[in-house]
């Protein structure tokens, strides 16, 4: 016998509870000051090495470091969502509240982003200092970063729901973030990637988005076909990932 009182649909929007959960998750994340402060240490060390050993590649590394930093937010979202569901056992409590599943996913993601945006802005300031960004190039970079965030947050959240044990998540998540964020030409120019594999790199949201931002900044030449390939792939993969995450959030909320 089901004794739950269903939440009335009247007056309940698709994103009910979004603002409150963004604030909740932001406050939770801000308690991890050390993690936030050290979130770009790897990127910073790599930038120092490039500046000393291969200064000509510094603009590419700066843009790649920004994109990669936004991309790694997905891993933090995955970790947080998994801890809430598996260790803290709060997942069912959240879904039993008036907050909608979509608001839970988006609130979690935006809360983590706001907590870690400070170090990313440091990298952005460095890129603006070393690269002559026009207004149009800055808009392209912002659009690319928004797409990267939506893609990585969506994929990170979905990965967090596929397993029942925390230890089972790490190998798959590490494989995903290495294949998308480390191996492709994110920190280095597309021209250094094997020519036969460059179309594949442009299909990936990370390296394709990085190439678009570098093209807009005037540091990477791309043909019209390459721009179209990277742009269409970025839009399609971002949209598909977001729709998948929202659908998956609703599905697992019904399975509580």
C-alpha positions as CSV (number, residue, x, y, z in Angstrom):
1,X,0.0,0.0,0.0
2,X,1.4,3.4,-1.1
3,X,1.0,5.9,1.7
4,X,2.9,8.7,-0.1
5,X,1.0,11.8,-0.8
6,X,1.8,12.8,-4.4
7,X,3.0,16.3,-5.0
8,X,0.3,18.4,-6.7
9,X,1.1,19.4,-10.2
10,X,-0.7,22.7,-10.0
11,X,1.9,25.5,-9.5
12,X,4.8,23.2,-9.7
13,X,7.1,24.1,-12.6
14,X,9.6,21.8,-14.2
15,X,12.4,23.5,-12.2
16,X,10.8,23.9,-8.8
17,X,13.4,24.1,-6.1
18,X,16.3,25.1,-8.5
19,X,17.3,28.3,-6.8
20,X,17.2,26.8,-3.3
21,X,19.3,23.8,-4.3
22,X,21.9,25.9,-6.1
23,X,22.3,27.8,-2.8
24,X,22.5,24.6,-0.8
25,X,25.1,23.0,-3.0
26,X,27.1,26.2,-3.2
27,X,27.4,26.4,0.5
28,X,28.4,22.7,0.7
29,X,31.1,23.2,-1.9
30,X,32.5,26.3,-0.3
31,X,33.4,24.3,2.8
32,X,36.1,22.6,0.6
33,X,38.3,25.7,0.4
34,X,41.5,23.7,-0.2
35,X,40.0,21.7,-3.0
36,X,38.9,24.9,-4.7
37,X,42.2,26.7,-4.2
38,X,44.1,23.7,-5.7
39,X,41.7,22.9,-8.5
40,X,44.0,24.5,-11.2
41,X,47.4,23.5,-9.8
42,X,48.0,20.9,-12.5
43,X,47.1,23.4,-15.2
44,X,49.2,26.1,-13.6
45,X,52.3,23.8,-13.4
46,X,51.8,22.8,-17.0
47,X,51.6,26.4,-18.0
48,X,54.9,27.2,-16.3
49,X,56.6,24.4,-18.1
50,X,55.2,25.5,-21.4
51,X,56.2,29.1,-20.7
52,X,59.8,28.1,-20.0
53,X,60.3,25.3,-22.6
54,X,57.9,26.1,-25.5
55,X,56.7,29.7,-25.1
56,X,55.2,29.7,-28.7
57,X,52.6,27.2,-27.5
58,X,51.5,29.2,-24.5
59,X,48.4,30.8,-26.1
60,X,47.2,27.3,-27.0
61,X,47.9,25.9,-23.5
62,X,46.1,28.9,-21.9
63,X,42.9,28.3,-23.9
64,X,43.1,24.6,-23.4
65,X,43.6,25.0,-19.6
66,X,40.4,27.1,-19.4
67,X,38.4,24.5,-21.4
68,X,39.9,21.6,-19.4
69,X,39.2,23.3,-16.1
70,X,35.5,23.7,-17.0
71,X,35.5,20.1,-18.3
72,X,36.8,18.7,-15.0
73,X,33.8,20.3,-13.2
74,X,31.9,17.3,-14.6
75,X,34.0,15.0,-12.6
76,X,33.3,17.0,-9.4
77,X,29.6,16.8,-10.2
78,X,29.9,13.1,-10.7
79,X,31.7,12.7,-7.4
80,X,29.2,14.9,-5.5
81,X,26.1,13.1,-7.0
82,X,27.6,9.7,-6.2
83,X,28.4,10.7,-2.6
84,X,24.9,12.0,-2.1
85,X,23.3,8.9,-3.5
86,X,25.6,6.1,-2.3
87,X,27.3,7.3,0.9
88,X,25.1,10.1,2.3
89,X,21.8,8.4,1.4
90,X,20.2,11.8,0.7
91,X,19.2,11.1,-2.9
92,X,15.8,9.7,-2.1
93,X,15.1,12.5,0.4
94,X,15.8,15.1,-2.2
95,X,13.5,13.4,-4.7
96,X,10.8,13.0,-2.2
97,X,10.8,16.8,-1.7
98,X,8.9,19.3,-3.8
99,X,12.1,19.8,-5.8
100,X,11.9,18.3,-9.3
101,X,14.5,15.8,-10.7
102,X,15.6,18.4,-13.3
103,X,16.1,21.0,-10.7
104,X,18.1,18.6,-8.6
105,X,20.5,17.8,-11.5
106,X,20.8,21.5,-12.6
107,X,21.0,22.9,-9.1
108,X,23.8,20.4,-8.2
109,X,25.7,21.3,-11.4
110,X,25.4,25.1,-11.1
111,X,26.3,25.0,-7.4
112,X,29.5,23.2,-8.1
113,X,30.3,25.6,-11.0
114,X,29.8,28.7,-8.9
115,X,32.1,27.3,-6.2
116,X,34.9,26.6,-8.6
117,X,34.5,29.5,-11.0
118,X,37.1,31.7,-9.1
119,X,40.2,29.7,-10.2
120,X,38.9,29.5,-13.7
121,X,38.6,33.2,-13.9
122,X,42.3,33.4,-12.9
123,X,43.1,31.4,-16.0
124,X,40.7,33.6,-18.1
125,X,42.5,36.7,-16.9
126,X,45.9,35.2,-17.9
127,X,44.5,34.3,-21.3
128,X,43.2,37.9,-21.8
129,X,46.6,39.2,-20.8
130,X,48.6,37.0,-23.3
131,X,46.1,36.8,-26.1
132,X,44.5,39.7,-27.9
133,X,40.8,38.6,-27.6
134,X,38.4,40.6,-29.7
135,X,34.8,41.0,-28.5
136,X,33.7,38.3,-31.0
137,X,36.5,35.9,-29.8
138,X,35.4,36.5,-26.2
139,X,31.8,35.6,-27.0
140,X,32.9,32.5,-28.8
141,X,35.0,31.4,-25.8
142,X,32.1,32.0,-23.5
143,X,29.8,30.0,-25.7
144,X,32.3,27.2,-25.9
145,X,32.7,27.1,-22.1
146,X,28.9,27.1,-21.6
147,X,28.7,24.1,-24.0
148,X,31.5,22.3,-22.2
149,X,29.9,22.8,-18.9
150,X,26.5,21.5,-20.0
151,X,28.1,18.5,-21.7
152,X,30.5,17.5,-18.9
153,X,27.9,18.2,-16.1
154,X,25.4,16.0,-17.9
155,X,27.8,13.1,-18.6
156,X,29.2,13.3,-15.1
157,X,25.8,13.2,-13.5
158,X,24.7,10.2,-15.7
159,X,27.9,8.3,-14.8
160,X,27.2,8.8,-11.1
161,X,23.9,7.0,-11.4
162,X,25.1,3.9,-13.2
163,X,26.8,2.2,-10.3
164,X,25.9,1.0,-6.8
165,X,29.4,1.2,-5.4
166,X,31.8,4.2,-5.3
167,X,34.8,2.1,-6.2
168,X,33.1,0.9,-9.5
169,X,32.8,4.5,-10.7
170,X,36.4,5.7,-10.7
171,X,37.8,3.5,-13.5
172,X,35.1,4.5,-15.9
173,X,35.1,8.2,-15.0
174,X,38.9,8.3,-15.3
175,X,38.8,6.7,-18.7
176,X,36.2,9.1,-19.9
177,X,38.0,12.2,-18.7
178,X,41.4,11.0,-20.1
179,X,39.9,10.2,-23.5
180,X,38.1,13.5,-23.8
181,X,40.3,15.9,-21.8
182,X,43.9,14.7,-21.9
183,X,44.7,12.8,-25.0
184,X,43.0,15.0,-27.7
185,X,44.5,18.4,-28.7
186,X,43.1,20.4,-25.8
187,X,46.4,21.7,-24.3
188,X,48.3,21.6,-27.6
189,X,47.5,22.8,-31.2
190,X,45.3,20.7,-33.5
191,X,48.1,20.7,-36.0
192,X,50.3,18.5,-33.8
193,X,47.6,15.8,-33.8
194,X,47.9,13.1,-36.5
195,X,46.3,14.5,-39.7
196,X,44.1,11.4,-40.2
197,X,42.7,11.8,-36.7
198,X,42.1,15.5,-36.7
199,X,38.4,15.1,-37.9
200,X,37.9,12.8,-34.9
201,X,39.4,15.4,-32.6
202,X,37.0,18.0,-34.0
203,X,34.1,15.8,-33.2
204,X,34.9,15.7,-29.5
205,X,33.3,18.5,-27.5
206,X,36.6,19.3,-25.7
207,X,39.1,19.4,-28.5
208,X,36.5,20.7,-31.0
209,X,35.4,23.5,-28.7
210,X,39.0,24.4,-27.9
211,X,39.8,24.6,-31.7
212,X,36.8,26.9,-32.2
213,X,37.9,29.2,-29.4
214,X,41.5,29.2,-30.7
215,X,40.2,30.0,-34.2
216,X,38.2,32.9,-32.9
217,X,41.2,34.2,-31.1
218,X,43.2,34.1,-34.3
219,X,45.8,31.6,-33.1
220,X,44.6,28.5,-35.0
221,X,43.7,28.4,-38.7
222,X,40.6,26.2,-39.5
223,X,38.9,25.6,-42.8
224,X,35.2,26.3,-43.2
225,X,34.5,22.6,-43.2
226,X,36.4,22.1,-40.0
227,X,34.6,25.0,-38.3
228,X,31.2,23.5,-39.3
229,X,32.2,20.0,-38.2
230,X,33.4,21.2,-34.8
231,X,30.4,23.6,-34.3
232,X,27.7,21.0,-35.3
233,X,29.3,18.3,-33.2
234,X,29.5,20.6,-30.1
235,X,25.9,21.6,-30.4
236,X,24.6,18.1,-31.0
237,X,26.7,16.4,-28.3
238,X,25.8,19.1,-25.8
239,X,22.1,19.0,-26.5
240,X,22.0,15.2,-26.5
241,X,23.9,15.0,-23.2
242,X,21.7,17.6,-21.5
243,X,18.5,15.9,-22.7
244,X,19.9,12.5,-21.6
245,X,20.8,13.8,-18.1
246,X,17.3,15.4,-17.5
247,X,15.6,12.2,-18.7
248,X,17.9,10.1,-16.5
249,X,17.3,12.3,-13.5
250,X,13.5,11.8,-13.9
251,X,13.8,8.1,-14.4
252,X,15.9,7.4,-11.3
253,X,13.6,9.6,-9.2
254,X,10.8,7.2,-10.2
255,X,12.9,4.2,-9.1
256,X,13.4,5.4,-5.5
